[in-house]
Amino acid sequence: MFTGIIECVGIIRNIVQEKNNYHFRIESSISEALKIDQSIAHNGVCLTVTLVDGHQHEVTAIAETMQKTNLGSFKIGDSLNLERCMQMNGRLDGHIVQGHVDQTGQVQTIVTENGSWRYTIAYDASLGNVTVEKGSICVNGISLTVVDSTMNTFSVAIIPYTYEHTTMQHLQIGDTVNLEFDIIGKYVARMLNLPNSRN
């Protein structure tokens, strides 16, 4: 379980394909402190550490993960947001994040607003995911608050600290991002769609 509060930005140093699996080697300020079998969110994708080598670590993504996330678009030298799993004796500064990406979205607009940035992101609403104004959304692993919400888009406001310390600063219009919708909202939507749920 994660909180969506990014610890650092890592750099992809190598990508190796083995059958349908992809092995990513990442350099970061937290790699040296990691342990094999530890769960780490990479752009919001929960992956298991398979190797620790100094300031670098490796993780493996299977075919399903590559298909449902934006990991397939990454190249050597690209950066991604990293977060270790939450400690149960710590504060939940963001919101409950599982590291299970629901779908991807596309950046529609980026507007500078006199010291902050507003991003509008579109997604396929036919998959049943929803957002609500002032609700939580996880974008590339970052816990954010929804500003505006429509049936298939939402916007988020980015403060300077988040902009400077995550990969939000590198996003451009048309880029694909990983989306994990709020777990409470997903349960409510599921219950409303169950047979006899309105009786």
RALIN-V386821 format. One record per residue. N is the residue number from 1. RES is the residue in one letter. D_CENTER is the distance of its C-alpha to the mean C-alpha in whole Angstrom. Layout:
n | res | d_center
N | RES | D_CENTER
N | RES | D_CENTER
This chain:
n | res | d_center
1 | M | 13
2 | F | 10
3 | T | 11
4 | G | 8
5 | I | 10
6 | I | 10
7 | E | 13
8 | C | 13
9 | V | 12
10 | G | 14
11 | I | 16
12 | I | 16
13 | R | 20
14 | N | 20
15 | I | 19
16 | V | 22
17 | Q | 22
18 | E | 24
19 | K | 25
20 | N | 22
21 | N | 20
22 | Y | 18
23 | H | 19
24 | F | 16
25 | R | 18
26 | I | 16
27 | E | 18
28 | S | 17
29 | S | 19
30 | I | 18
31 | S | 19
32 | E | 22
33 | A | 21
34 | L | 20
35 | K | 21
36 | I | 22
37 | D | 20
38 | Q | 18
39 | S | 14
40 | I | 11
41 | A | 8
42 | H | 7
43 | N | 4
44 | G | 3
45 | V | 6
46 | C | 9
47 | L | 12
48 | T | 15
49 | V | 17
50 | T | 20
51 | L | 22
52 | V | 22
53 | D | 24
54 | G | 25
55 | H | 22
56 | Q | 20
57 | H | 19
58 | E | 18
59 | V | 16
60 | T | 16
61 | A | 15
62 | I | 17
63 | A | 18
64 | E | 16
65 | T | 13
66 | M | 14
67 | Q | 15
68 | K | 12
69 | T | 9
70 | N | 9
71 | L | 11
72 | G | 14
73 | S | 14
74 | F | 14
75 | K | 17
76 | I | 19
77 | G | 19
78 | D | 15
79 | S | 13
80 | L | 9
81 | N | 8
82 | L | 9
83 | E | 10
84 | R | 13
85 | C | 13
86 | M | 15
87 | Q | 19
88 | M | 21
89 | N | 23
90 | G | 21
91 | R | 20
92 | L | 17
93 | D | 16
94 | G | 13
95 | H | 13
96 | I | 12
97 | V | 9
98 | Q | 10
99 | G | 7
100 | H | 9
101 | V | 7
102 | D | 10
103 | Q | 10
104 | T | 9
105 | G | 11
106 | Q | 13
107 | V | 14
108 | Q | 17
109 | T | 19
110 | I | 18
111 | V | 21
112 | T | 22
113 | E | 24
114 | N | 26
115 | G | 24
116 | S | 20
117 | W | 18
118 | R | 17
119 | Y | 15
120 | T | 16
121 | I | 13
122 | A | 15
123 | Y | 14
124 | D | 17
125 | A | 18
126 | S | 20
127 | L | 18
128 | G | 18
129 | N | 15
130 | V | 16
131 | T | 15
132 | V | 18
133 | E | 19
134 | K | 18
135 | G | 16
136 | S | 12
137 | I | 9
138 | C | 6
139 | V | 5
140 | N | 3
141 | G | 3
142 | I | 6
143 | S | 8
144 | L | 10
145 | T | 14
146 | V | 15
147 | V | 18
148 | D | 19
149 | S | 19
150 | T | 20
151 | M | 21
152 | N | 18
153 | T | 17
154 | F | 15
155 | S | 15
156 | V | 14
157 | A | 16
158 | I | 15
159 | I | 17
160 | P | 19
161 | Y | 17
162 | T | 14
163 | Y | 15
164 | E | 17
165 | H | 15
166 | T | 11
167 | T | 11
168 | M | 11
169 | Q | 15
170 | H | 15
171 | L | 13
172 | Q | 16
173 | I | 17
174 | G | 17
175 | D | 14
176 | T | 11
177 | V | 7
178 | N | 5
179 | L | 6
180 | E | 7
181 | F | 10
182 | D | 12
183 | I | 14
184 | I | 17
185 | G | 17
186 | K | 16
187 | Y | 19
188 | V | 22
189 | A | 21
190 | R | 22
191 | M | 25
192 | L | 26
193 | N | 26
194 | L | 28
195 | P | 32
196 | N | 34
197 | S | 31
198 | R | 33
199 | N | 36
